[in-house]
Amino acid sequence: MQNMQIVKQLEKYRLEHRISLQRLADDLGVSFSTVSRWFSGKTKPSKIQQYHVEKYLSKKEKKIRSNKK
């Protein structure tokens, strides 16, 4: 998945689930400023960060689906 696409997906998830930037940063193991720079477009996630974001989103989506059953 492309960097900016994953950032948009992450931001959408964060807003839909009312997750603060700080909590998201903590969950991903990065700083608040790192997440803030991703969302403002100043920087992009590195390959390893992108991998962890994809893993995070996949895990959260699976949890949501299992709760709906």
C-alpha positions in Angstrom: 0.0 0.0 0.0 1.3 3.5 -0.8 2.4 5.7 2.1 -0.2 8.5 1.6 -3.0 6.0 1.1 -2.1 4.2 4.4 -2.0 7.6 6.2 -5.4 8.5 4.9 -6.8 5.2 6.0 -5.2 5.6 9.4 -6.6 9.1 9.8 -10.1 7.9 8.8 -9.9 5.1 11.3 -8.7 7.4 14.0 -11.5 9.9 13.4 -14.2 7.3 13.1 -13.2 5.7 16.4 -12.4 8.9 18.2 -8.8 8.0 18.9 -6.5 10.9 20.0 -3.2 11.5 18.2 -1.4 10.6 21.4 -3.2 7.3 21.9 -2.6 6.4 18.3 1.1 7.3 18.6 1.3 5.2 21.7 -0.4 2.3 20.0 2.0 2.5 17.1 5.1 3.0 19.2 6.0 6.4 17.7 5.9 9.9 19.0 2.9 12.3 18.9 4.9 14.6 16.6 5.6 11.7 14.2 1.9 11.0 13.7 1.1 14.7 13.5 3.7 15.1 10.7 2.2 12.1 8.8 -1.3 13.7 8.9 -0.1 17.1 7.9 1.9 15.6 5.0 5.3 16.9 6.2 6.7 13.4 6.4 5.7 9.9 5.3 5.9 6.7 7.3 9.1 4.7 6.7 8.8 1.2 5.4 8.9 -0.3 8.8 6.4 2.2 10.2 4.1 1.5 7.2 4.3 -2.2 8.0 3.3 -1.5 11.6 0.4 0.8 10.6 -0.9 -1.8 8.2 -0.7 -4.5 10.9 -2.4 -2.2 13.4 -5.3 -1.4 11.0 -5.7 -5.1 10.1 -5.8 -6.1 13.7 -8.3 -3.4 14.6 -10.6 -4.2 11.7 -10.6 -7.9 12.6 -11.5 -7.0 16.2 -14.4 -4.8 15.0 -15.7 -7.5 12.7 -15.6 -10.1 15.5 -17.5 -7.8 17.8 -20.3 -7.4 15.2 -21.0 -11.1 15.1 
